[in-house]
Amino acid sequence: MPIRTRKTFGLKLTIALASQLLAGVASAEMLDVEKDELKFGFIKLTDMAPLAVAYEKGYFEDEGLFVTLEAQANWKVLLDRTITGELDGAHMLAGQPLAATIGFGTKAHIVTPFSMDLNGNGITVSNEIWDLMKANIPVGADGKPEHPIKADALKPVIEKFKAEGKPFNMGMVFPVSTHNYELRYWLASGGIHPGFYSPTDVSGQIKADALLSVTPPPQMPATLEAGTIYGYCVGEPWNQQAVFKGIGVPVVTDYEIWKNNPEKVFGLTKEFTEEYPNTTLAITKALIRAAKWLDENDNANRMEAVEILSRPEYVGADKEVIANSMTGTFEYEKGDKREVPDFNVFYRYFATYPYYSDAVWYLSQMRRWGQIPEAKPDSWYDEVAKSVYRPDIYMKAAKMLVDEGYVEEADFPWNSDGYREPTPAADIIDGVPYDGKHPNAYIDSLSIGLKSGDVVKGSEVIKQ
């Protein structure tokens, strides 16, 4: 069932002003929103939390917005309904606005003024595969596997399957998902080829050692248990669900693949932001406040967030499963629970700022695996990033919140040019640094994948 805010038009201004007074903040001038009844879509993952919190804490209503939140069947349905206007906006895979804007899959100009989180994913394998991998994984003095576990430990297992004529199938949630690119990144860092795309073959399995295919997030554990796939990359709580069900073992988190990597975004059509600019600002303000609440006071609100997310209208998983990662820990093998305070980050480290360099990384991975079939100059990556990621909207919303007393000025990168500082080699599992201002040099530095000028034709990589 969709979740709807109670609509009370006559009390709209009174509600917002009363909320501000109760919070002890400066009186603010209400934005004259052009559209106040909105429907937002989401997928049942813990990183939809800013939407749930903005709804439950009344932040949308503070901005004069009356919102319906509606779970969607899968990422394609969610994107299609945003494009057609059935949804006004949605919790999206970061690759979706970029892919749509450049015309990979569906063609539509989608933008994001708000990044929803950092980190939050993991790669899980079945018990059978874990047992085969363990012989290749060093252990510490405590007898537990040393982390991060690299894909090098999986490579002999895949070679064994190949020698026996058995395909090694793995799941990810969508062709332009972070999960697809993170799984590919991890596999390639261990010398395992995850396959290419081409204009005539969108399976992504050309020359693949591991065959990746799409499985919706909530179905991952059941698909693993059925033996259809041997492992998957997904967001929470679906890695921890495998642990609780005793059917699989998370081997690595995306924090271990790339420290503080970007994850989901909030997506809107460009047309929506142009027709309803004040509404767009109001949405962004509410989401920034929700993200702050999720991280403030050293995650003090996380157990309350867990209770909210466990409700069937949101994620609908057991509280214990959601809490396993949302409260700063992560369980790998059953009983091997470790402190991972930054597994889910919603606000600190400027997590909500829509950095161009985040967009460029996604585009670089699309190019690396052939979803962008031809080489592009560095300037093209910059132009696409700036057409999709909208820090200008974000910073305007942030300035209003600072003036209203809801957030601190130090919470935002006021002098940023839109690019993060380059990620050092030590923060990425394959030891290859990333600089968003030089995407082609970055792509060429990666050991497996297309290089400058390469194209995939049929089942072959052609160097031009």
DRENRO-800263 format. One record per residue (C-alpha): residue number from 1; residue in one letter; x, y, z. Coordinates in Angstrom, 3 decimals. Example, Ala and Ser with C-alpha at 12.3 -4.5 7.8 and 13.67 -1.06 7.14 Angstrom:
2
{pt 1, a, {12.300, -4.500, 7.800}}
{pt 2, s, {13.670, -1.060, 7.140}}
END
This chain:
464
{pt 1, m, {0.000, 0.000, 0.000}}
{pt 2, p, {1.259, 3.527, -0.764}}
{pt 3, i, {2.105, 5.742, 2.209}}
{pt 4, r, {0.403, 9.131, 2.096}}
{pt 5, t, {0.781, 12.275, 4.130}}
{pt 6, r, {-2.421, 13.600, 5.683}}
{pt 7, k, {-3.548, 16.458, 3.510}}
{pt 8, t, {-4.860, 19.531, 5.323}}
{pt 9, f, {-4.691, 22.456, 2.922}}
{pt 10, g, {-6.069, 25.039, 5.348}}
{pt 11, l, {-3.476, 24.173, 7.971}}
{pt 12, k, {-0.475, 23.876, 5.644}}
{pt 13, l, {1.208, 27.132, 6.641}}
{pt 14, t, {0.310, 26.708, 10.321}}
{pt 15, i, {1.845, 23.205, 10.422}}
{pt 16, a, {5.108, 24.382, 8.899}}
{pt 17, l, {5.465, 27.440, 11.139}}
{pt 18, a, {4.586, 25.446, 14.257}}
{pt 19, s, {7.218, 22.840, 13.356}}
{pt 20, q, {9.840, 25.551, 13.032}}
{pt 21, l, {8.936, 27.087, 16.386}}
{pt 22, l, {8.983, 23.713, 18.148}}
{pt 23, a, {12.395, 22.963, 16.652}}
{pt 24, g, {13.709, 26.282, 17.937}}
{pt 25, v, {14.743, 27.529, 14.521}}
{pt 26, a, {14.427, 30.889, 12.857}}
{pt 27, s, {11.106, 31.672, 11.229}}
{pt 28, a, {11.379, 30.990, 7.515}}
{pt 29, e, {9.529, 32.242, 4.521}}
{pt 30, m, {7.615, 29.356, 2.984}}
{pt 31, l, {8.509, 28.545, -0.593}}
{pt 32, d, {5.585, 29.097, -2.904}}
{pt 33, v, {5.593, 25.539, -4.226}}
{pt 34, e, {4.020, 25.106, -7.638}}
{pt 35, k, {2.874, 21.533, -6.969}}
{pt 36, d, {2.162, 20.349, -3.449}}
{pt 37, e, {0.723, 16.865, -4.012}}
{pt 38, l, {3.508, 14.495, -5.037}}
{pt 39, k, {4.077, 10.764, -5.511}}
{pt 40, f, {7.590, 9.329, -5.083}}
{pt 41, g, {8.744, 5.807, -5.877}}
{pt 42, f, {11.287, 3.627, -4.130}}
{pt 43, i, {12.672, 0.104, -4.042}}
{pt 44, k, {12.637, -1.846, -0.754}}
{pt 45, l, {16.208, -1.166, 0.340}}
{pt 46, t, {17.520, 0.482, 3.487}}
{pt 47, d, {19.047, 3.329, 1.485}}
{pt 48, m, {15.576, 4.654, 0.695}}
{pt 49, a, {15.701, 5.847, 4.329}}
{pt 50, p, {15.869, 9.607, 3.597}}
{pt 51, l, {12.459, 9.383, 1.912}}
{pt 52, a, {10.913, 7.449, 4.806}}
{pt 53, v, {12.415, 9.804, 7.391}}
{pt 54, a, {11.372, 12.972, 5.516}}
{pt 55, y, {7.864, 11.545, 5.458}}
{pt 56, e, {7.682, 10.231, 9.032}}
{pt 57, k, {9.338, 13.269, 10.628}}
{pt 58, g, {7.124, 15.744, 8.804}}
{pt 59, y, {9.931, 17.378, 6.823}}
{pt 60, f, {7.931, 17.215, 3.603}}
{pt 61, e, {4.950, 18.847, 5.289}}
{pt 62, d, {7.229, 21.517, 6.762}}
{pt 63, e, {7.926, 22.502, 3.165}}
{pt 64, g, {4.236, 22.500, 2.212}}
{pt 65, l, {4.479, 19.164, 0.394}}
{pt 66, f, {1.937, 16.368, 0.700}}
{pt 67, v, {3.649, 13.201, -0.419}}
{pt 68, t, {2.702, 9.654, -1.320}}
{pt 69, l, {5.518, 7.092, -1.091}}
{pt 70, e, {5.024, 3.979, -3.189}}
{pt 71, a, {7.204, 0.865, -3.450}}
{pt 72, q, {7.920, -0.171, -7.039}}
{pt 73, a, {8.259, -3.671, -8.487}}
{pt 74, n, {11.719, -3.124, -9.965}}
{pt 75, w, {14.118, -0.447, -11.182}}
{pt 76, k, {12.816, -0.430, -14.773}}
{pt 77, v, {9.229, 0.127, -13.683}}
{pt 78, l, {10.391, 2.877, -11.323}}
{pt 79, l, {12.295, 4.686, -14.091}}
{pt 80, d, {9.539, 4.304, -16.668}}
{pt 81, r, {6.908, 5.668, -14.273}}
{pt 82, t, {9.108, 8.670, -13.461}}
{pt 83, i, {9.544, 9.418, -17.161}}
{pt 84, t, {5.800, 9.191, -17.859}}
{pt 85, g, {4.960, 11.385, -14.872}}
{pt 86, e, {3.125, 8.697, -12.922}}
{pt 87, l, {5.805, 9.323, -10.311}}
{pt 88, d, {7.036, 12.847, -9.626}}
{pt 89, g, {10.439, 11.575, -8.532}}
{pt 90, a, {12.136, 8.499, -7.158}}
{pt 91, h, {14.923, 6.831, -5.202}}
{pt 92, m, {17.135, 5.801, -8.131}}
{pt 93, l, {20.250, 3.928, -9.004}}
{pt 94, a, {22.866, 6.603, -9.691}}
{pt 95, g, {23.432, 5.150, -13.145}}
{pt 96, q, {19.780, 5.524, -14.169}}
{pt 97, p, {19.640, 9.312, -14.732}}
{pt 98, l, {22.979, 9.170, -16.560}}
{pt 99, a, {22.084, 6.209, -18.759}}
{pt 100, a, {18.681, 7.644, -19.633}}
{pt 101, t, {20.155, 11.038, -20.475}}
{pt 102, i, {22.743, 9.548, -22.875}}
{pt 103, g, {20.154, 7.137, -24.307}}
{pt 104, f, {21.404, 3.784, -23.028}}
{pt 105, g, {18.217, 1.745, -22.647}}
{pt 106, t, {15.544, 4.395, -22.224}}
{pt 107, k, {16.018, 7.935, -23.554}}
{pt 108, a, {14.943, 10.739, -21.221}}
{pt 109, h, {16.632, 13.656, -19.491}}
{pt 110, i, {16.686, 12.826, -15.775}}
{pt 111, v, {18.503, 14.998, -13.251}}
{pt 112, t, {19.462, 14.714, -9.601}}
{pt 113, p, {19.821, 17.548, -7.095}}
{pt 114, f, {20.474, 15.142, -4.198}}
{pt 115, s, {22.684, 12.114, -3.574}}
{pt 116, m, {21.008, 9.765, -1.119}}
{pt 117, d, {23.945, 7.968, 0.493}}
{pt 118, l, {27.448, 6.512, 0.427}}
{pt 119, n, {28.313, 2.804, 0.618}}
{pt 120, g, {25.604, 0.321, 1.677}}
{pt 121, n, {26.174, -2.672, -0.643}}
{pt 122, g, {27.832, -6.048, -0.319}}
{pt 123, i, {28.754, -9.106, -2.364}}
{pt 124, t, {27.420, -12.419, -1.073}}
{pt 125, v, {28.206, -15.960, -2.214}}
{pt 126, s, {26.430, -19.248, -1.494}}
{pt 127, n, {27.636, -21.536, 1.264}}
{pt 128, e, {28.959, -23.931, -1.378}}
{pt 129, i, {31.088, -21.250, -3.006}}
{pt 130, w, {32.246, -19.915, 0.364}}
{pt 131, d, {33.493, -23.363, 1.347}}
{pt 132, l, {35.475, -23.527, -1.906}}
{pt 133, m, {36.866, -19.997, -1.463}}
{pt 134, k, {38.009, -20.385, 2.148}}
{pt 135, a, {41.094, -22.386, 1.238}}
{pt 136, n, {42.310, -19.341, -0.730}}
{pt 137, i, {41.724, -16.752, 2.022}}
{pt 138, p, {44.367, -15.921, 4.659}}
{pt 139, v, {43.227, -15.888, 8.289}}
{pt 140, g, {44.231, -13.629, 11.137}}
{pt 141, a, {45.474, -14.479, 14.611}}
{pt 142, d, {41.845, -14.866, 15.716}}
{pt 143, g, {41.297, -17.561, 13.093}}
{pt 144, k, {38.850, -15.408, 11.152}}
{pt 145, p, {39.272, -14.497, 7.452}}
{pt 146, e, {41.326, -11.391, 6.793}}
{pt 147, h, {39.387, -8.571, 5.155}}
{pt 148, p, {39.000, -7.238, 2.597}}
{pt 149, i, {38.505, -10.547, 0.809}}
{pt 150, k, {39.675, -10.122, -2.757}}
{pt 151, a, {38.278, -11.759, -5.863}}
{pt 152, d, {41.603, -13.590, -6.197}}
{pt 153, a, {40.078, -16.115, -3.779}}
{pt 154, l, {37.155, -16.705, -6.129}}
{pt 155, k, {39.189, -17.072, -9.326}}
{pt 156, p, {40.273, -20.723, -8.754}}
{pt 157, v, {36.636, -21.598, -7.992}}
{pt 158, i, {35.447, -20.116, -11.281}}
{pt 159, e, {38.260, -21.885, -13.141}}
{pt 160, k, {37.136, -25.170, -11.543}}
{pt 161, f, {33.560, -24.588, -12.723}}
{pt 162, k, {34.776, -23.698, -16.206}}
{pt 163, a, {36.880, -26.896, -16.394}}
{pt 164, e, {33.762, -28.871, -15.458}}
{pt 165, g, {31.727, -27.103, -18.158}}
{pt 166, k, {29.501, -25.301, -15.641}}
{pt 167, p, {28.627, -21.606, -16.052}}
{pt 168, f, {29.283, -19.422, -13.018}}
{pt 169, n, {26.153, -17.275, -12.632}}
{pt 170, m, {25.952, -14.197, -10.426}}
{pt 171, g, {23.207, -11.639, -9.813}}
{pt 172, m, {23.112, -7.849, -9.790}}
{pt 173, v, {20.099, -5.599, -9.695}}
{pt 174, f, {20.153, -3.669, -13.007}}
{pt 175, p, {22.548, -3.124, -15.932}}
{pt 176, v, {23.343, 0.471, -14.885}}
{pt 177, s, {23.306, -0.154, -11.133}}
{pt 178, t, {26.154, 0.541, -8.765}}
{pt 179, h, {25.870, -3.151, -7.919}}
{pt 180, n, {26.672, -4.185, -11.493}}
{pt 181, y, {29.708, -1.898, -11.617}}
{pt 182, e, {30.918, -2.799, -8.103}}
{pt 183, l, {30.595, -6.518, -8.764}}
{pt 184, r, {32.436, -6.084, -12.063}}
{pt 185, y, {35.098, -3.956, -10.377}}
{pt 186, w, {35.702, -6.526, -7.644}}
{pt 187, l, {35.793, -9.457, -10.083}}
{pt 188, a, {38.135, -7.663, -12.491}}
{pt 189, s, {40.461, -6.692, -9.628}}
{pt 190, g, {40.994, -10.434, -9.111}}
{pt 191, g, {41.559, -11.222, -12.775}}
{pt 192, i, {38.000, -12.466, -13.401}}
{pt 193, h, {36.419, -11.068, -16.579}}
{pt 194, p, {32.795, -10.003, -15.976}}
{pt 195, g, {31.980, -9.565, -19.694}}
{pt 196, f, {31.395, -6.801, -22.215}}
{pt 197, y, {28.287, -5.198, -23.675}}
{pt 198, s, {27.978, -4.266, -27.335}}
{pt 199, p, {25.356, -2.435, -29.402}}
{pt 200, t, {24.086, -5.808, -30.624}}
{pt 201, d, {24.478, -7.801, -27.405}}
{pt 202, v, {23.204, -6.168, -24.227}}
{pt 203, s, {23.583, -9.288, -22.072}}
{pt 204, g, {26.935, -7.995, -20.793}}
{pt 205, q, {28.356, -11.502, -21.037}}
{pt 206, i, {30.717, -11.227, -24.032}}
{pt 207, k, {34.040, -12.909, -23.070}}
{pt 208, a, {32.802, -13.330, -19.492}}
{pt 209, d, {34.304, -15.692, -16.925}}
{pt 210, a, {31.400, -14.951, -14.560}}
{pt 211, l, {27.945, -14.506, -16.098}}
{pt 212, l, {26.083, -11.579, -14.541}}
{pt 213, s, {22.315, -11.190, -14.868}}
{pt 214, v, {19.540, -9.105, -13.320}}
{pt 215, t, {17.658, -10.163, -10.175}}
{pt 216, p, {15.436, -7.693, -8.230}}
{pt 217, p, {16.915, -6.970, -4.762}}
{pt 218, p, {14.271, -8.629, -2.542}}
{pt 219, q, {14.498, -11.815, -4.649}}
{pt 220, m, {18.277, -12.201, -4.295}}
{pt 221, p, {18.318, -14.548, -1.262}}
{pt 222, a, {15.644, -16.861, -2.700}}
{pt 223, t, {17.417, -16.992, -6.069}}
{pt 224, l, {20.684, -17.847, -4.320}}
{pt 225, e, {18.975, -20.525, -2.214}}
{pt 226, a, {17.439, -22.043, -5.347}}
{pt 227, g, {20.900, -22.406, -6.876}}
{pt 228, t, {20.068, -20.246, -9.906}}
{pt 229, i, {22.985, -17.971, -9.010}}
{pt 230, y, {26.141, -18.590, -6.938}}
{pt 231, g, {26.509, -15.062, -5.645}}
{pt 232, y, {25.211, -11.540, -5.956}}
{pt 233, c, {25.835, -7.864, -5.289}}
{pt 234, v, {22.964, -6.010, -3.628}}
{pt 235, g, {22.122, -3.369, -1.052}}
{pt 236, e, {20.874, -4.045, 2.429}}
{pt 237, p, {19.139, -5.795, 3.991}}
{pt 238, w, {19.495, -8.551, 1.388}}
{pt 239, n, {23.107, -9.514, 2.208}}
{pt 240, q, {22.327, -9.798, 5.899}}
{pt 241, q, {19.167, -11.718, 5.051}}
{pt 242, a, {21.354, -14.452, 3.521}}
{pt 243, v, {23.291, -14.673, 6.801}}
{pt 244, f, {20.129, -14.886, 8.897}}
{pt 245, k, {18.674, -17.555, 6.607}}
{pt 246, g, {21.947, -19.484, 6.696}}
{pt 247, i, {22.174, -19.701, 2.901}}
{pt 248, g, {25.152, -17.485, 2.088}}
{pt 249, v, {28.114, -15.449, 3.251}}
{pt 250, p, {28.810, -11.776, 2.420}}
{pt 251, v, {32.473, -11.704, 1.427}}
{pt 252, v, {33.097, -8.000, 0.867}}
{pt 253, t, {31.307, -4.663, 1.312}}
{pt 254, d, {31.454, -1.856, -1.220}}
{pt 255, y, {33.145, 0.259, 1.490}}
{pt 256, e, {36.022, -2.237, 1.210}}
{pt 257, i, {35.946, -2.037, -2.602}}
{pt 258, w, {35.949, 1.775, -2.664}}
{pt 259, k, {35.915, 3.703, 0.603}}
{pt 260, n, {32.908, 6.056, 0.753}}
{pt 261, n, {31.702, 5.343, -2.755}}
{pt 262, p, {28.545, 7.067, -4.050}}
{pt 263, e, {25.336, 5.090, -4.083}}
{pt 264, k, {21.701, 6.076, -4.806}}
{pt 265, v, {20.344, 9.440, -5.949}}
{pt 266, f, {16.952, 11.118, -5.985}}
{pt 267, g, {15.886, 11.470, -9.607}}
{pt 268, l, {13.467, 13.870, -11.294}}
{pt 269, t, {12.832, 14.643, -14.943}}
{pt 270, k, {14.468, 17.832, -16.158}}
{pt 271, e, {10.990, 18.984, -17.208}}
{pt 272, f, {9.747, 18.645, -13.621}}
{pt 273, t, {12.596, 20.768, -12.223}}
{pt 274, e, {11.973, 23.454, -14.862}}
{pt 275, e, {8.196, 23.528, -14.414}}
{pt 276, y, {8.315, 23.300, -10.613}}
{pt 277, p, {11.571, 24.943, -9.445}}
{pt 278, n, {10.328, 25.856, -5.961}}
{pt 279, t, {8.862, 22.402, -5.480}}
{pt 280, t, {12.238, 20.919, -6.455}}
{pt 281, l, {13.953, 23.115, -3.865}}
{pt 282, a, {11.426, 22.140, -1.214}}
{pt 283, i, {11.932, 18.417, -1.921}}
{pt 284, t, {15.698, 18.840, -1.685}}
{pt 285, k, {15.435, 20.735, 1.596}}
{pt 286, a, {13.299, 18.007, 3.174}}
{pt 287, l, {15.687, 15.263, 2.034}}
{pt 288, i, {18.757, 17.108, 3.348}}
{pt 289, r, {17.101, 17.395, 6.755}}
{pt 290, a, {16.235, 13.685, 6.704}}
{pt 291, a, {19.820, 12.730, 5.856}}
{pt 292, k, {21.113, 14.891, 8.709}}
{pt 293, w, {18.726, 13.199, 11.156}}
{pt 294, l, {19.966, 9.770, 10.061}}
{pt 295, d, {23.629, 10.549, 10.825}}
{pt 296, e, {23.472, 13.106, 13.618}}
{pt 297, n, {24.891, 12.508, 17.089}}
{pt 298, d, {27.002, 9.550, 15.929}}
{pt 299, n, {24.061, 7.660, 14.422}}
{pt 300, a, {21.992, 8.036, 17.609}}
{pt 301, n, {18.755, 7.838, 15.601}}
{pt 302, r, {19.583, 4.661, 13.718}}
{pt 303, m, {17.526, 2.265, 15.864}}
{pt 304, e, {14.477, 4.470, 15.348}}
{pt 305, a, {15.262, 4.431, 11.630}}
{pt 306, v, {15.485, 0.638, 11.764}}
{pt 307, e, {12.008, 0.488, 13.300}}
{pt 308, i, {10.630, 2.731, 10.550}}
{pt 309, l, {12.293, 0.786, 7.743}}
{pt 310, s, {11.162, -2.585, 9.096}}
{pt 311, r, {7.522, -1.655, 8.494}}
{pt 312, p, {5.946, -3.519, 5.553}}
{pt 313, e, {5.237, -0.329, 3.638}}
{pt 314, y, {8.966, 0.460, 3.522}}
{pt 315, v, {11.545, -2.375, 3.479}}
{pt 316, g, {9.535, -4.955, 5.374}}
{pt 317, a, {12.443, -7.012, 6.717}}
{pt 318, d, {12.988, -8.034, 10.345}}
{pt 319, k, {14.409, -5.314, 12.577}}
{pt 320, e, {17.340, -7.534, 13.518}}
{pt 321, v, {18.294, -7.992, 9.866}}
{pt 322, i, {18.156, -4.268, 9.094}}
{pt 323, a, {19.963, -3.328, 12.323}}
{pt 324, n, {22.845, -5.643, 11.464}}
{pt 325, s, {24.164, -3.067, 8.999}}
{pt 326, m, {22.264, 0.166, 9.750}}
{pt 327, t, {23.664, 0.487, 13.268}}
{pt 328, g, {27.350, 0.422, 12.378}}
{pt 329, t, {28.117, -3.283, 12.236}}
{pt 330, f, {28.154, -5.890, 9.465}}
{pt 331, e, {27.988, -9.658, 9.784}}
{pt 332, y, {29.981, -11.735, 7.312}}
{pt 333, e, {30.106, -15.451, 8.089}}
{pt 334, k, {27.525, -16.340, 10.754}}
{pt 335, g, {28.881, -15.068, 14.063}}
{pt 336, d, {31.613, -12.964, 12.430}}
{pt 337, k, {30.137, -9.540, 13.147}}
{pt 338, r, {32.532, -6.623, 12.750}}
{pt 339, e, {32.410, -2.896, 13.383}}
{pt 340, v, {31.752, -1.023, 10.137}}
{pt 341, p, {30.573, 2.417, 11.336}}
{pt 342, d, {30.460, 3.844, 7.816}}
{pt 343, f, {28.640, 0.966, 6.139}}
{pt 344, n, {25.681, 3.339, 5.656}}
{pt 345, v, {26.466, 7.052, 5.383}}
{pt 346, f, {23.648, 9.495, 4.675}}
{pt 347, y, {25.024, 12.942, 5.593}}
{pt 348, r, {28.621, 13.100, 6.812}}
{pt 349, y, {31.492, 13.449, 4.325}}
{pt 350, f, {29.191, 15.686, 2.228}}
{pt 351, a, {27.312, 12.524, 1.249}}
{pt 352, t, {24.250, 14.339, -0.066}}
{pt 353, y, {26.120, 16.712, -2.391}}
{pt 354, p, {25.727, 15.591, -6.042}}
{pt 355, y, {29.367, 15.560, -7.149}}
{pt 356, y, {30.174, 15.621, -10.872}}
{pt 357, s, {33.055, 13.238, -10.167}}
{pt 358, d, {30.554, 10.630, -8.925}}
{pt 359, a, {28.678, 10.912, -12.207}}
{pt 360, v, {31.917, 10.623, -14.188}}
{pt 361, w, {32.840, 7.399, -12.368}}
{pt 362, y, {29.567, 5.780, -13.431}}
{pt 363, l, {30.096, 6.934, -16.990}}
{pt 364, s, {33.655, 5.579, -16.926}}
{pt 365, q, {32.326, 2.148, -15.956}}
{pt 366, m, {29.708, 2.273, -18.706}}
{pt 367, r, {32.515, 2.936, -21.137}}
{pt 368, r, {34.813, 0.332, -19.571}}
{pt 369, w, {32.303, -2.469, -20.172}}
{pt 370, g, {30.951, -1.329, -23.542}}
{pt 371, q, {27.626, 0.251, -22.577}}
{pt 372, i, {29.123, 3.387, -24.106}}
{pt 373, p, {30.382, 1.713, -27.299}}
{pt 374, e, {32.831, 4.363, -28.540}}
{pt 375, a, {35.535, 6.435, -26.886}}
{pt 376, k, {34.579, 9.938, -25.727}}
{pt 377, p, {36.821, 12.902, -24.880}}
{pt 378, d, {37.185, 13.956, -21.254}}
{pt 379, s, {35.069, 17.020, -22.022}}
{pt 380, w, {32.103, 14.795, -22.905}}
{pt 381, y, {32.145, 13.180, -19.449}}
{pt 382, d, {32.189, 16.601, -17.815}}
{pt 383, e, {29.313, 17.878, -19.974}}
{pt 384, v, {27.092, 14.867, -19.287}}
{pt 385, a, {27.824, 15.020, -15.557}}
{pt 386, k, {26.869, 18.692, -15.446}}
{pt 387, s, {23.659, 18.094, -17.387}}
{pt 388, v, {22.477, 15.454, -14.883}}
{pt 389, y, {23.958, 16.298, -11.470}}
{pt 390, r, {22.663, 19.622, -10.107}}
{pt 391, p, {24.735, 20.930, -7.199}}
{pt 392, d, {23.366, 24.413, -7.991}}
{pt 393, i, {19.886, 23.344, -6.846}}
{pt 394, y, {21.346, 21.482, -3.888}}
{pt 395, m, {23.404, 24.427, -2.646}}
{pt 396, k, {20.467, 26.810, -2.952}}
{pt 397, a, {18.418, 24.450, -0.773}}
{pt 398, a, {21.334, 24.111, 1.663}}
{pt 399, k, {21.683, 27.898, 1.951}}
{pt 400, m, {18.008, 28.193, 2.829}}
{pt 401, l, {18.332, 25.509, 5.516}}
{pt 402, v, {21.383, 27.240, 7.008}}
{pt 403, d, {19.476, 30.534, 7.113}}
{pt 404, e, {16.536, 28.778, 8.768}}
{pt 405, g, {18.800, 27.238, 11.413}}
{pt 406, y, {18.161, 23.603, 10.539}}
{pt 407, v, {21.737, 22.783, 9.492}}
{pt 408, e, {25.260, 24.082, 10.008}}
{pt 409, e, {27.212, 26.013, 7.398}}
{pt 410, a, {30.149, 23.602, 7.871}}
{pt 411, d, {27.963, 20.738, 6.615}}
{pt 412, f, {28.367, 21.785, 2.972}}
{pt 413, p, {31.262, 22.189, 0.495}}
{pt 414, w, {30.561, 25.812, -0.461}}
{pt 415, n, {33.762, 26.281, -2.463}}
{pt 416, s, {33.617, 23.004, -4.403}}
{pt 417, d, {33.917, 23.044, -8.180}}
{pt 418, g, {31.716, 19.945, -8.198}}
{pt 419, y, {34.585, 17.454, -8.200}}
{pt 420, r, {35.808, 15.537, -5.187}}
{pt 421, e, {39.518, 15.373, -4.492}}
{pt 422, p, {41.000, 12.352, -6.330}}
{pt 423, t, {40.446, 9.055, -4.506}}
{pt 424, p, {43.846, 7.690, -3.440}}
{pt 425, a, {45.010, 4.209, -4.413}}
{pt 426, a, {44.824, 3.077, -0.781}}
{pt 427, d, {41.052, 3.605, -0.724}}
{pt 428, i, {40.296, 1.309, -3.704}}
{pt 429, i, {40.642, -2.465, -3.648}}
{pt 430, d, {42.750, -2.766, -6.826}}
{pt 431, g, {45.099, 0.063, -5.831}}
{pt 432, v, {44.178, 2.207, -8.856}}
{pt 433, p, {43.496, 5.860, -7.900}}
{pt 434, y, {40.513, 7.717, -9.378}}
{pt 435, d, {40.447, 11.320, -10.596}}
{pt 436, g, {37.117, 12.368, -12.087}}
{pt 437, k, {38.734, 15.152, -14.100}}
{pt 438, h, {40.721, 12.642, -16.169}}
{pt 439, p, {38.317, 9.793, -17.017}}
{pt 440, n, {40.152, 8.451, -20.060}}
{pt 441, a, {43.461, 8.158, -18.221}}
{pt 442, y, {41.598, 6.373, -15.448}}
{pt 443, i, {39.891, 3.931, -17.831}}
{pt 444, d, {43.197, 3.158, -19.537}}
{pt 445, s, {44.838, 2.441, -16.166}}
{pt 446, l, {42.431, -0.416, -15.356}}
{pt 447, s, {43.747, -3.885, -16.136}}
{pt 448, i, {40.558, -5.413, -17.569}}
{pt 449, g, {38.121, -3.487, -19.764}}
{pt 450, l, {37.973, -1.393, -22.910}}
{pt 451, k, {40.739, 1.105, -23.528}}
{pt 452, s, {40.834, 4.304, -25.583}}
{pt 453, g, {39.580, 3.588, -29.075}}
{pt 454, d, {38.443, 0.010, -28.360}}
{pt 455, v, {35.025, -1.111, -29.545}}
{pt 456, v, {33.204, -4.431, -29.209}}
{pt 457, k, {31.953, -5.899, -32.476}}
{pt 458, g, {30.217, -9.222, -32.309}}
{pt 459, s, {32.173, -11.153, -29.718}}
{pt 460, e, {35.502, -9.395, -30.329}}
{pt 461, v, {37.228, -6.285, -29.047}}
{pt 462, i, {38.491, -4.248, -31.989}}
{pt 463, k, {41.313, -1.773, -31.414}}
{pt 464, q, {41.036, 1.333, -33.582}}
END
